[in-house]
Amino acid sequence: MKKLKIMEINVLGTKYKIYVSTPDQDEKLKTCDGYIIPEAKMIILDRNNKSIHQEHVLTHEITHAFLYESGLDVETWANNEEIVDWIALQLNKMFKTTNESLKKLKPYYTKPKEAEQNGWTKTKKFSNQY
C-alpha cells in the first residue's frame, strides 16, 4: 500500500496520522472513500475524492477515531456507519448551536443582577433524592 502522509491530528491526546492514497495503490479504497486503522492510529483517504466530499469523509473517519479513543468502539451503535455518518454530518451544526447558546447564556451567569432583571432566578440546588 503506497500512501502519502498529509497531516497529524490529536484525538483525545493520541496522535493520528492522515494519509491519502488511490484505489490502484490501496485495495481497500476500491470499496470505500476512506477508512481508519485505529490500532495503527491511521486514517486513509482516497486522493480522488472531490474536496467537499473529502471533508465529509475526513470528518466521518475522525468521528470513528474519537469513538475508538473514548473506548466506545466495543459498542454496536458506535460501529454503525449510519450513526457515525449522522454524527459527522451534524457535528458542525451542533457546535454552532452550542456556541450561540453559550454566548447568550454568558451574561446570566457573569452578571447575576442583570439576569434577575430579565426574569431569571436562581435555581434550587439539587436534593439528595436521586
Secondary structure, DSSP 8 states (H G I E B T S, - for coil): ---EEEEEEEETTEEEEEEEE-TTT-GGGGS-SEEEEGGGTEEEEETTS-HHHHHHHHHHHHHHHHHHHTTGGGSTGGG-HHHHHHHHHHHHHHHHHHHHHHHHHHHHHH-HHHHHHTT--------TT-
